[in-house]
Amino acid sequence: MEVVGVYLMKIVIALAIFFGGKFLVKKGTDLAKTMMRKGKVDETLVSFSGNVMYGAALAFLIIAALSQLGINTTSLAAVVAAAGLAIGLSMQDSLSNLAAGVMIILFKPFKLGDYVEAGGTDGTVEGISIFTTSLKTPDNKHVIVPNGSIISGIITNYSAKEQRRIDMVIGVSYDDDLSKVKKSLEKILAKEKRILKEPAPVIAVSELADNSVNLVVRPWVNTADYWPVRFDLTEAIKVTFDKEDISFPFPQREVHIANSDAVSALAGKPASKGTARTKKAA
């Protein structure tokens, strides 16, 4: 009876340690979650951190309760540690994605609803979890990108700023009047109400290319209007240039023949003095 009494007391103490500790761990975890929410930590990270803390504390309680029963927990702890190491080595990529997910949630390079280019793809952010980020592409595909791929590369957030600049390059013929071209472009931009007054649009000659004189057209718009305005401007420029007889050049090549006598001989004609020059479209 004495032996039974001793073991019953150990069992009672072990149960008290487990259930009492479990209650305290639950309260402590809830308090930690509340403090993180007050600190405006992302809800995904709050939930994940709470689960990790609760699981680790629960494992400690189980070992403490078993130790109270007289069970040698040293070997058990060693087995758990070895199993944890093996699992960690086999889940290196997953742990990398987990760490990357925590960084994304903490530093917030983008948020839900942003249009981003990251991890080799681009789309609207639909979900951010600990391991992956979900994107919806413009053609309505659902893409799941590992967070490790996002953090290890360049992240371009197109929605981070309220305004964006449209960069267009318009090529005209060398025979066209540049002042007329600029005035036409200014009229087109003035008619488009979605273009912002500040910063002011820029129209300038950027390059004397092989086949055309290239002008840059750079108006500013609200980010949400970027693609609609770009498409409408492209169409308006084509229609206006056609009406005002401003040409869009095609590739050309000039061929200079230095030895006209050799050409005349091949053509079966008498040689002539001078240099022949031809011009043709490529």
C-alpha positions as CSV (number, residue, x, y, z in Angstrom):
1,M,0.0,0.0,0.0
2,E,2.9,2.3,0.7
3,V,4.3,1.7,-2.8
4,V,0.8,2.2,-4.4
5,G,0.4,5.4,-2.4
6,V,3.8,6.7,-3.6
7,Y,3.0,6.0,-7.2
8,L,-0.5,7.4,-6.9
9,M,1.0,10.6,-5.5
10,K,3.4,10.8,-8.5
11,I,0.6,10.3,-10.9
12,V,-1.4,13.0,-9.3
13,I,1.5,15.4,-9.3
14,A,2.3,14.5,-13.0
15,L,-1.4,15.1,-14.0
16,A,-1.3,18.4,-12.0
17,I,1.8,19.5,-13.8
18,F,0.4,18.6,-17.2
19,F,-3.1,20.0,-16.9
20,G,-2.1,23.0,-14.8
21,G,0.7,23.8,-17.1
22,K,-1.5,23.3,-20.1
23,F,-3.9,25.9,-18.7
24,L,-1.1,28.3,-18.0
25,V,0.4,27.8,-21.5
26,K,-3.0,28.4,-23.1
27,K,-3.3,31.7,-21.1
28,G,0.2,32.7,-22.0
29,T,-0.2,32.0,-25.6
30,D,-3.4,34.0,-25.8
31,L,-1.7,36.9,-24.0
32,A,1.2,36.7,-26.5
33,K,-1.3,36.7,-29.4
34,T,-3.1,39.7,-28.0
35,M,0.1,41.7,-27.6
36,M,1.1,40.8,-31.2
37,R,-2.3,42.0,-32.5
38,K,-1.9,45.2,-30.6
39,G,1.5,45.6,-32.3
40,K,-0.3,45.3,-35.6
41,V,1.4,42.0,-36.5
42,D,-0.1,40.2,-39.5
43,E,-2.8,37.7,-38.4
44,T,-1.1,34.9,-40.3
45,L,2.1,35.3,-38.3
46,V,0.1,35.7,-35.0
47,S,-1.6,32.4,-35.6
48,F,1.5,30.6,-36.7
49,S,3.6,32.0,-33.8
50,G,0.9,31.1,-31.3
51,N,0.8,27.5,-32.5
52,V,4.5,27.1,-32.4
53,M,4.7,28.5,-28.8
54,Y,1.8,26.3,-27.7
55,G,3.3,23.2,-29.3
56,A,6.8,23.7,-27.8
57,A,5.4,24.4,-24.3
58,L,3.2,21.4,-24.5
59,A,6.1,19.1,-25.4
60,F,8.1,20.5,-22.4
61,L,5.1,19.8,-20.1
62,I,4.8,16.2,-21.4
63,I,8.5,15.6,-20.7
64,A,8.2,17.2,-17.2
65,A,5.2,15.0,-16.4
66,L,6.9,11.8,-17.5
67,S,10.0,12.8,-15.5
68,Q,7.8,13.1,-12.4
69,L,6.6,9.5,-12.9
70,G,10.2,8.4,-12.7
71,I,10.6,7.7,-16.5
72,N,14.1,8.5,-17.8
73,T,13.4,11.4,-20.2
74,T,17.0,11.9,-21.2
75,S,16.9,9.2,-23.9
76,L,13.5,10.5,-24.9
77,A,14.8,14.0,-25.3
78,A,17.7,12.7,-27.3
79,V,15.3,10.8,-29.6
80,V,13.1,13.8,-30.1
81,A,16.2,16.0,-30.8
82,A,17.5,13.5,-33.4
83,A,14.1,13.2,-35.0
84,G,13.8,17.0,-35.1
85,L,17.3,17.2,-36.8
86,A,16.4,14.6,-39.4
87,I,13.1,16.3,-40.1
88,G,14.8,19.7,-40.4
89,L,17.4,18.3,-42.8
90,S,14.7,16.7,-45.0
91,M,12.6,19.9,-45.0
92,Q,15.3,22.5,-45.8
93,D,13.3,24.0,-48.6
94,S,10.1,24.1,-46.6
95,L,11.9,25.8,-43.7
96,S,13.5,28.2,-46.1
97,N,10.0,29.1,-47.4
98,L,8.8,29.4,-43.8
99,A,11.5,31.9,-42.9
100,A,10.8,33.8,-46.1
101,G,7.1,33.9,-45.3
102,V,7.8,35.4,-41.9
103,M,10.0,38.0,-43.6
104,I,7.2,38.8,-46.1
105,I,4.6,39.2,-43.3
106,L,6.9,41.3,-41.1
107,F,8.4,43.6,-43.7
108,K,5.3,43.8,-46.0
109,P,6.9,44.3,-49.5
110,F,3.4,43.9,-50.8
111,K,-0.1,43.3,-49.5
112,L,-3.3,41.6,-50.6
113,G,-4.6,43.2,-53.8
114,D,-1.3,44.5,-55.0
115,Y,-0.1,43.7,-58.6
116,V,3.5,42.5,-58.3
117,E,6.2,40.8,-60.3
118,A,8.1,38.3,-58.1
119,G,9.3,34.7,-58.1
120,G,9.4,34.6,-61.9
121,T,5.8,35.5,-62.5
122,D,3.5,38.5,-62.1
123,G,-0.1,38.9,-60.9
124,T,-2.4,40.2,-58.3
125,V,-1.7,39.0,-54.7
126,E,-4.7,36.9,-53.5
127,G,-3.2,35.2,-50.4
128,I,0.0,35.3,-48.3
129,S,0.7,32.3,-46.1
130,I,3.7,31.1,-44.2
131,F,5.0,28.9,-47.0
132,T,3.5,30.3,-50.2
133,T,2.0,33.3,-51.9
134,S,-1.0,33.0,-54.2
135,L,-1.2,35.2,-57.3
136,K,-3.9,35.7,-59.9
137,T,-2.5,36.4,-63.4
138,P,-4.1,38.9,-65.8
139,D,-5.5,35.9,-67.8
140,N,-7.1,34.6,-64.6
141,K,-4.7,31.8,-63.7
142,H,-4.1,30.9,-60.1
143,V,-0.3,30.7,-59.4
144,I,1.2,29.5,-56.1
145,V,4.7,30.8,-55.6
146,P,7.1,29.5,-52.8
147,N,8.0,32.3,-50.5
148,G,11.7,31.4,-50.8
149,S,11.6,32.2,-54.5
150,I,10.1,35.6,-53.8
151,I,12.5,36.7,-51.2
152,S,15.6,35.4,-53.1
153,G,14.7,37.5,-56.2
154,I,13.7,41.0,-57.1
155,I,10.2,42.1,-56.1
156,T,8.5,44.7,-58.3
157,N,5.3,46.1,-56.7
158,Y,3.4,48.0,-59.4
159,S,0.6,49.0,-56.9
160,A,2.9,50.5,-54.2
161,K,2.7,54.1,-55.6
162,E,-0.5,56.0,-56.4
163,Q,0.9,57.3,-59.7
164,R,2.8,55.7,-62.6
165,R,4.5,57.1,-65.7
166,I,3.6,55.7,-69.1
167,D,6.7,55.4,-71.3
168,M,6.0,55.3,-75.0
169,V,8.5,55.6,-78.0
170,I,7.0,57.0,-81.2
171,G,9.0,56.8,-84.4
172,V,8.4,59.3,-87.3
173,S,10.0,59.7,-90.7
174,Y,13.0,62.0,-91.2
175,D,10.9,63.9,-93.7
176,D,8.2,64.8,-91.1
177,D,8.1,68.2,-89.4
178,L,9.1,67.7,-85.8
179,S,7.3,70.7,-84.5
180,K,4.1,69.5,-86.2
181,V,4.6,66.0,-84.7
182,K,5.1,67.5,-81.2
183,K,2.0,69.7,-81.5
184,S,-0.1,66.7,-82.5
185,L,1.2,64.7,-79.6
186,E,0.4,67.6,-77.2
187,K,-3.1,67.8,-78.5
188,I,-3.6,64.1,-78.0
189,L,-2.4,64.3,-74.4
190,A,-4.5,67.4,-73.7
191,K,-7.7,65.5,-74.8
192,E,-7.1,62.6,-72.4
193,K,-8.6,63.7,-69.1
194,R,-7.1,60.8,-67.1
195,I,-3.6,62.2,-67.7
196,L,-2.3,64.1,-64.6
197,K,-1.3,67.8,-64.9
198,E,1.4,67.3,-62.3
199,P,4.0,65.9,-63.0
200,A,3.7,67.4,-66.4
201,P,3.9,65.1,-69.5
202,V,7.2,65.0,-71.4
203,I,7.5,65.0,-75.2
204,A,11.1,65.0,-76.5
205,V,13.3,63.7,-79.3
206,S,15.2,60.8,-77.8
207,E,17.1,59.2,-80.7
208,L,18.1,59.6,-84.4
209,A,17.7,56.0,-85.3
210,D,18.6,54.1,-88.5
211,N,15.1,54.4,-90.0
212,S,13.2,56.9,-87.9
213,V,13.4,59.9,-85.5
214,N,12.2,58.5,-82.1
215,L,10.3,60.7,-79.7
216,V,9.5,59.7,-76.1
217,V,6.0,60.4,-74.8
218,R,5.8,60.2,-71.0
219,P,2.5,61.2,-69.3
220,W,1.7,60.5,-65.7
221,V,-1.5,58.7,-64.6
222,N,-3.1,57.1,-61.6
223,T,-1.9,53.6,-61.2
224,A,-5.4,52.1,-61.8
225,D,-5.6,54.0,-65.2
226,Y,-2.2,52.9,-66.5
227,W,-3.2,50.2,-69.0
228,P,-6.5,51.8,-70.2
229,V,-4.7,55.1,-70.9
230,R,-1.8,53.4,-72.6
231,F,-4.1,51.5,-75.0
232,D,-6.2,54.5,-75.7
233,L,-3.1,56.7,-76.4
234,T,-1.7,54.2,-78.8
235,E,-4.9,54.1,-80.8
236,A,-5.3,57.9,-80.7
237,I,-1.7,58.5,-82.0
238,K,-2.2,56.2,-85.0
239,V,-5.6,57.7,-85.9
240,T,-4.3,61.3,-85.5
241,F,-1.1,60.7,-87.5
242,D,-3.0,59.2,-90.3
243,K,-5.3,62.3,-90.5
244,E,-2.4,64.7,-90.3
245,D,-0.3,62.8,-92.8
246,I,2.5,62.0,-90.4
247,S,4.2,58.8,-91.4
248,F,5.3,55.9,-89.4
249,P,8.6,54.8,-91.1
250,F,9.5,51.3,-92.2
251,P,13.0,49.9,-92.2
252,Q,15.1,51.2,-95.1
253,R,18.5,50.4,-96.5
254,E,20.7,52.6,-98.7
255,V,23.1,50.7,-101.1
256,H,26.1,52.7,-102.5
257,I,27.9,51.0,-105.5
258,A,31.4,52.4,-105.9
259,N,32.4,50.5,-109.0
260,S,29.8,51.3,-111.6
261,D,31.8,49.8,-114.5
262,A,31.6,46.3,-113.0
263,V,27.8,46.7,-112.6
264,S,27.4,47.8,-116.2
265,A,29.5,44.9,-117.4
266,L,27.3,42.4,-115.5
267,A,24.2,44.1,-117.0
268,G,25.6,44.0,-120.5
269,K,25.7,47.7,-120.8
270,P,28.5,50.0,-121.6
271,A,30.4,51.4,-118.7
272,S,29.5,54.9,-117.6
273,K,31.3,57.4,-115.5
274,G,30.3,58.3,-111.9
275,T,28.8,56.5,-109.0
276,A,25.5,54.8,-108.9
277,R,23.2,55.1,-105.9
278,T,20.1,53.1,-105.2
279,K,17.6,53.1,-102.4
280,K,15.2,50.4,-101.6
281,A,12.9,49.3,-98.8
282,A,14.1,46.3,-96.7
